[in-house]
Amino acid sequence: MKSVNKVGIKLIKNLPEVKVIESYKQLQTLIAEGNQVIDTRPSDVYAKGFIAGTVNIPFNNSFTNWSDGL
């Protein structure tokens, strides 16, 4: 919030396009290139097994709060 209050919010038109990952190989490449990959499954499902290098932010009512700083 400090940044938003200081410089304002980013415009949606300036945000990068959301990519759909279609294969495990593509996912590995994205992570290796330093891209941030968000796993939107529920936390309990993510905890049972996940791909190293991903970040879990469940897609629920709090998604925008948690993903805002990414």
C-alpha positions, 0 to 999 in steps of 0.5 A: 500500500505504501507504494500505491499511495506514493506513486499510484496504481498500475494501469491494467493496460500496462500489466503483462498478459496472463499466460496459460501453461500448456505443458510441464516442459513449458512450466519448467522453462518459465521457472528457469527463466525467472518467471513467477508462476502462481499455483491457484489451487486450494492450499491444502491441495498444494501442500500435498504436492507442488512443483518447486519454484511455484507460489501458492495463492488460492483463487478465492476472495483473498486472491487479489489481496495476496497477489497485489504485491507480486 
